[in-house]
């Protein structure tokens, strides 16, 4: 199983890692460097979603679109 978590700041990351360690979970970190602009875009989209300005799309709808493009 793979779970991707994107903490918003260093404090959230520390809390998450402490939680995982307290439960003796095995985990891996993958420090991917992103630019400041990429980080701003991620946070902008996250805020927009949280405020209800954008919505998640149904996966079945996305798959149908991809099938029509790639077939």
Protein Blocks (a to p, Z undefined) as FASTA:
>chain_A
ZZddddfbfklmmmmmmmmmmnopacddddddddfklmmmmmmmmmmmmnopaccddfkl
mmmmmmmmmZZ
